[in-house]
Amino acid sequence: MGTGDIASQWGFSTQAHFARCFRAAYGQTPSDHRAASLPTAAAKKKKPRRLGRG
């Protein structure tokens, strides 16, 4: 779900207005919040350990 969709669901007429209000309330933009909440690219690339047989 995109920021525009979330803004619309919360009754904001524009994504920009939602972003300004979000930043005023939480100290970061919605995009920054989402990036900080998602797993990092490095964690996604991490290969699982292979277990030896025996």
Secondary structure by P-SEA (a helix, b strand, c coil): ccaaaaaaaaccccaaaaaaaaaaaccccaaaaaaaaccccccccccccccccc
